[in-house]
């Protein structure tokens, strides 16, 4: 009598590829769910923002003569900030034209800051004594705008930053935080901020430290003009300056 084929063996041989496909689909489904959750969470917590001023050049750039040439930044609305971060600040009480501004955090509560102009070397010197420390240190700032004719010097307009800081005219903080040497200790719940383009920035050198409640978000991504993502944001999502 002829022996029948072993169907069970045949079934096992056929099912193994199907099991692999099923596992792959499961892994792919989990990956897509996680990816969609990440995208959704990112969109909820972030805003894409066009920077319309020049106060953060050369870090964030715009061509004022060409309204299609500008960087775009992503702002995290829930992140904590620290020294060196670029933040969006509620400035409506100071300017109806610029109700929000973008600046760099230089000092936080408990820090002491002083600003001077080095006439001999044509440099703006920012001294920082961090909370809990006893000595000032010169802040290394590779990001600030330089003199276009001599990169070893700071932009000549930066002297205005030192002048405004020295006068402290119109500052709202209690005078007790202004020290005899001209430095300023940042009160609890406040921060001190400057633009990277010190000669073209309305910032803490003019208005003093501000409440941290004014910080609307922290920049975590800069999308430079000319990149693919910058182009997509402009052309597909309509992030364009008004004419």
Buried (B, 14 or more C-beta within 10 A) or exposed (E): EEEEEEEEEEEEEEEEEEEEEEEEEEEEEEEEEEEEEEEEEEEEBBEBBBBEBBBBBEBBBBEEEEEEBBBBBBBBEEBEBEBEBBBBBBBEEBEEEBEBBBBBBBBBBBBBBBBBBEEEEBBBBBBBBBEEEEEBEEBEBEBBBBBEEEEEBBBEBBBBBBEBBBEBEEBEBEEEBBEEEEBBBBBEEBBBBBBBBBBBBBBBBBBBBBEBEBBBBBBBEBBEBEEEEBEEBBEEEEBEEEE
